[in-house]
Amino acid sequence: MVRYAEPGALEWVESGGGPLVAVPETVLPFWAGADGEENASDYDRACEVDGVVGLLPVGDSAALVLGEEPASTAFLPAHGTFVRWCAAHSEDELLAGVPAALAAAEWGDEVHWDVPGPVLLFDSAWPGDQTERTDSLRVELAPGRYAVRAANARPGPETWLGLVQLRSLPRHQPPGEA
């Protein structure tokens, strides 16, 4: 596999050409990847996601699909954001543009994702029980509901990146509970 992101400060995940997917660890065995019936695999479902992000049912949870561009992707916990490397001369250049990109982003519609805990980001073609054989990244997320929004940004003339930001939503409390 050709690596587009240079080794550096972050761990980058790449795909073989299809979308990346963030699957909760509790349901990894239920993600079949490209295995399955013709045109009905989890990979096929991920490829059908229209837009930058989407959710797919997996077991009793949901996977977050990072669609459109199969860009190298890392997670920045300080910003709660997946950063997708579309164009930059170096990792330093790309990361230096993140604050400006976040400030100027024109965010798309958000989706709400219920997460039971940590997730694993990997190429959607791989089965969840075989992720140790491919690029993957464990992302520590607290259980709860997250608003997920995405944008593409150009913080510099030769720097272009995608952003997928997760924002924890407050738990809904029934009336009368504090």
Backbone torsions as a table, in degrees:
resi	resn	phi	psi	omega
1	MET	NA	134.7	177.2
2	VAL	-74.9	132.8	177.8
3	ARG	-98.9	126.1	179.5
4	TYR	-95.3	-32.5	178.6
5	ALA	-89.5	129.5	177.7
6	GLU	-75.3	148.7	174.6
7	PRO	-60.9	140.0	-178.4
8	GLY	-167.0	-138.0	-174.5
9	ALA	-72.2	-29.1	-175.1
10	LEU	-112.1	159.8	172.4
11	GLU	-92.2	121.7	-177.8
12	TRP	-106.4	141.9	177.4
13	VAL	-112.6	137.0	179.7
14	GLU	-126.5	160.5	177.6
15	SER	-116.3	169.2	176.0
16	GLY	-82.5	4.0	178.6
17	GLY	138.9	-17.1	179.8
18	GLY	-99.2	-173.6	-178.7
19	PRO	-70.9	154.8	169.8
20	LEU	-89.2	156.2	-178.8
21	VAL	-138.9	139.5	174.8
22	ALA	-107.7	111.4	-174.9
23	VAL	-112.2	128.9	175.0
24	PRO	-56.3	137.0	-178.1
25	GLU	-56.6	-32.7	-177.4
26	THR	-65.0	-19.9	-178.4
27	VAL	-119.3	13.5	179.3
28	LEU	-51.9	-42.2	-178.5
29	PRO	-62.3	-18.6	-178.2
30	PHE	-87.6	-10.1	177.8
31	TRP	-86.3	114.2	-175.0
32	ALA	-93.5	-6.0	-179.5
33	GLY	62.7	-137.1	-178.7
34	ALA	-81.6	-6.9	176.5
35	ASP	-71.9	145.8	178.0
36	GLY	134.2	-172.1	-179.2
37	GLU	-69.1	151.9	-179.8
38	GLU	-56.1	130.7	179.1
39	ASN	61.4	17.9	179.8
40	ALA	-134.4	14.9	-178.7
41	SER	-78.8	167.0	175.5
42	ASP	-61.2	-37.8	176.6
43	TYR	-59.9	-45.0	177.9
44	ASP	-60.4	-41.9	178.4
45	ARG	-62.8	-40.0	179.2
46	ALA	-65.1	-39.4	179.5
47	CYS	-66.7	-24.1	-179.6
48	GLU	-82.9	-7.4	179.2
49	VAL	-62.2	126.1	-178.2
50	ASP	-94.2	113.2	178.3
51	GLY	117.2	-173.5	-174.8
52	VAL	-76.0	-36.6	178.1
53	VAL	-136.8	155.7	175.5
54	GLY	-164.3	164.9	180.0
55	LEU	-115.4	140.1	176.0
56	LEU	-127.3	135.1	176.0
57	PRO	-62.7	136.3	175.3
58	VAL	-143.3	117.3	-176.8
59	GLY	56.0	-131.0	178.4
60	ASP	-100.0	25.1	-178.2
61	SER	-137.7	-156.6	178.7
62	ALA	-145.8	148.1	175.0
63	ALA	-100.9	145.9	175.0
64	LEU	-96.9	121.3	179.5
65	VAL	-97.8	128.2	173.8
66	LEU	-98.2	99.6	-171.7
67	GLY	-90.7	-163.8	-178.6
68	GLU	62.0	-95.6	-173.2
69	GLU	-88.9	130.5	176.4
70	PRO	-82.4	54.0	-174.7
71	ALA	-77.3	150.5	171.5
72	SER	-55.7	136.3	-173.2
73	THR	-134.1	138.6	175.6
74	ALA	-130.4	167.5	177.9
75	PHE	-118.2	131.3	176.9
76	LEU	-107.4	97.6	-176.4
77	PRO	-57.9	-35.3	-178.4
78	ALA	-61.8	-26.7	179.8
79	HIS	-108.8	-3.2	-176.5
80	GLY	56.7	40.5	-169.6
81	THR	-135.7	133.4	166.9
82	PHE	-80.8	129.1	177.4
83	VAL	-109.0	129.3	-176.8
84	ARG	-112.2	119.8	-174.9
85	TRP	-80.2	102.1	178.0
86	CYS	-96.3	-44.3	177.5
87	ALA	-159.2	129.5	174.5
88	ALA	-175.2	150.9	179.8
89	HIS	-75.4	-25.0	-178.4
90	SER	-156.3	164.0	175.7
91	GLU	-62.0	-41.9	178.8
92	ASP	-57.7	-44.4	179.7
93	GLU	-63.0	-44.6	-179.9
94	LEU	-62.2	-49.3	-177.6
95	LEU	-66.4	-33.1	177.4
96	ALA	-63.4	-27.2	-179.7
97	GLY	-85.4	-7.9	-175.5
98	VAL	-61.5	-48.4	-179.3
99	PRO	-58.1	-43.3	178.7
100	ALA	-66.1	-39.4	179.3
101	ALA	-63.5	-43.9	178.4
102	LEU	-62.8	-40.4	-178.2
103	ALA	-69.1	-34.3	-174.9
104	ALA	-101.2	-0.5	-174.5
105	ALA	-60.6	139.7	171.3
106	GLU	-102.0	95.6	-171.9
107	TRP	-72.8	142.8	173.5
108	GLY	-83.4	-175.4	178.4
109	ASP	-60.1	146.0	178.0
110	GLU	-94.8	154.5	170.2
111	VAL	-117.3	155.2	178.5
112	HIS	-108.0	127.5	-173.7
113	TRP	-120.0	120.1	175.3
114	ASP	-88.9	120.8	-173.7
115	VAL	-117.8	126.6	179.4
116	PRO	-81.4	-5.3	-178.1
117	GLY	154.6	-153.6	-176.7
118	PRO	-54.6	149.5	178.5
119	VAL	-123.1	161.3	176.9
120	LEU	-119.2	126.4	177.6
121	LEU	-95.8	129.3	-179.2
122	PHE	-162.3	172.9	177.5
123	ASP	-65.0	126.7	-175.5
124	SER	-64.1	-14.0	178.8
125	ALA	-74.4	-19.4	-177.2
126	TRP	-85.9	140.9	171.6
127	PRO	-66.0	145.3	-178.6
128	GLY	-60.5	-28.6	-179.5
129	ASP	-86.5	7.0	178.3
130	GLN	-125.4	19.7	-174.8
131	THR	-67.6	-17.4	177.5
132	GLU	-67.8	-13.1	-179.1
133	ARG	-93.4	0.9	-177.0
134	THR	-140.2	173.1	174.0
135	ASP	-60.0	131.9	174.5
136	SER	-154.2	158.5	-178.6
137	LEU	-139.8	123.6	176.4
138	ARG	-84.4	127.4	180.0
139	VAL	-115.7	118.4	179.6
140	GLU	-75.7	109.1	174.4
141	LEU	-121.3	136.2	174.9
142	ALA	-72.1	145.4	176.2
143	PRO	-57.2	140.4	178.4
144	GLY	153.4	-170.3	-179.1
145	ARG	-104.2	135.2	-178.6
146	TYR	-124.0	139.6	168.3
147	ALA	-87.6	128.4	-178.6
148	VAL	-117.1	126.7	177.6
149	ARG	-135.3	155.9	-175.5
150	ALA	-135.5	154.5	177.0
151	ALA	-158.0	157.0	169.4
152	ASN	-108.6	145.0	-176.6
153	ALA	-143.6	152.5	175.7
154	ARG	-125.4	85.0	-177.9
155	PRO	-74.3	-7.2	178.1
156	GLY	-151.6	167.1	-176.6
157	PRO	-62.1	-28.2	180.0
158	GLU	-122.4	19.9	180.0
159	THR	-122.2	122.3	179.6
160	TRP	-135.9	132.6	-179.3
161	LEU	-144.7	157.6	174.1
162	GLY	-104.6	148.5	-179.8
163	LEU	-127.1	133.3	171.9
164	VAL	-129.2	105.6	-173.2
165	GLN	-102.7	135.9	177.5
166	LEU	-108.7	127.4	178.0
167	ARG	-124.8	120.9	-179.1
168	SER	-64.8	132.3	177.8
169	LEU	-99.8	146.3	178.2
170	PRO	-64.7	145.2	176.3
171	ARG	-65.8	138.2	176.2
172	HIS	-74.3	127.8	178.3
173	GLN	-111.4	132.9	177.1
174	PRO	-61.2	152.6	179.5
175	PRO	-55.1	138.8	179.2
176	GLY	93.5	-11.4	178.1
177	GLU	-99.6	144.5	179.4
178	ALA	-113.3	NA	NA
